Amino acid sequence: ILIDRIRGDVAAKTPILRQKQLELEGALDELDVANERLDYARREVSDIRADNGDLELKCRDMEQECSELRRENVDLATQVQSLLQRRSAGSGDLVTFDDVASLQGQNQKLLRDHHAMSDKINELETKIKENPDEIELKQLRSEVVGLREEREKQSKLVVGIVHQ
């Protein structure tokens, strides 16, 4: 009788246990799917961070280029204002050009060179302040002197072109 009762209890609980086992297997499958989605999301985050770093570098480069172009625009605006003031003053020494476009192109090149040299001088002066090594210091100072002389020549050329 006891064995029959145990068999009856086991038979009655077997469908419940099978149902629980099926639920457990389903939950484990869902857990595997969720883990795969989590791994995919982590890879995407890593890729996005790498792309973000690249974009930040590009952004800095573009901002620097934009800054250089703004300086060039300011220089050109100053020159145009100067030429217009001379012309409106009617001082008699009006500037005449055969080819304004070539003059302007040459002037822009000289201004870019002038700004590049100024930036290089500032960079070298910073290196001199940060690096006390005597041999390199002497080399950098001589390079700064050479660049300053070239900048002066460029400045004189720019002034000469502006005064034409």
Secondary structure as UniProt FT lines:
FT   HELIX           2..89
FT   HELIX           100..130
FT   HELIX           134..163
//
